[in-house]
Amino acid sequence: MAITAGMVKELRERTSAGMLDCKNALVENDGDMNKAIEYLREKGLSKAAKKAGRIAAEGLVAFTFDESSKNGAIVEVNSETDFVSKNELFQTFVATLAEQALLFNAADIDAFLAEKSINDSAKTVNDLLFDKIAVIGENLKIRRFRKVSVDQGVLVGYSHGNGRIGVIVKIESDEVNDAVLECGRNVAMQVAAIVPVYLNRGEVSDDYLESEKAILKQVAMNENPEKPEAIIDKMIIGRLNKQLKEVCLMDQSYVKDGDLTVQQYVDLVAKEQGFKIKVTEYVRFETGEGIEKIEENFAEEVARQMQQ
């Protein structure tokens, strides 16, 4: 029986197994869908599929650069428990995915999962993911990746918390020396610690500004009901500026020297070196960021199972 793409797609949707595994299962069972599902169960792949429904909010962030440090990639891979992030097999897998992201140009996560693995051209990245789920015994998820490049300058990375946070900073500079690399690392540490929302004020959208002004105005009016609106408007300008200094990286107080902003620190290094140094981009991934974690009460879980 001829195996169609539609059949492979249906089997994958029903089992969450890899595309190649689904195709092989259908070939081995002459296109019989139910037998193909049983075949995948016997191979242990349905077990992986069941695990794929569990929340993965732990894991690792890894990044890598090419030899010139002008091209880099960062990736976040989630696991169910922090214990797995200490597993050497998992760590190697995440590092390999960072290399995969660097060498290819997938437009999104679906395209990334469909790429042929750099270590095994017979399998896709998604196939390898399910292989690791079966071996490690937890649900794993390749959540996101990002590529960064610079024409003139260098990329600098910083990892914090044993891979829980990863940062890449793009430095545009006329030259690259130890001082530039140290500057980049210090800025990357700032990003990891203080968690900016924007690079600078030029990135802040008008919608964000108008929304924050409205909120700050209402707060100021509640606090100062007797003051006229003209005075309130002047008050919120100062409050908004203070807020922007907190959310914009280059306006933030530099953590290693509170008398300087990050911009002033970079400018100082540039002046000392005698050439241009400019931070033009940063990427910050934190493991599990924004994922809702379910806190299970063990006693309640046991009680529910006994009732069933």
GIZIGI-V274788 format. One record per helix or strand of 2 or more residues. SS is the DSSP state (H for helix, E for strand). FROM is the first residue (numbers start at 1). TO is the last residue. If there is no record, write none. Layout:
SS&FROM&TO  SS&FROM&TO
This chain:
H&5&15  H&19&28  H&33&42  H&45&51  E&58&65  E&71&79  H&82&85  H&88&103  H&109&114  H&125&136  E&141&149  E&153&160  E&165&173  H&178&194  H&201&203  H&206&223  H&229&247  H&249&251  H&262&273  E&277&286  H&298&307
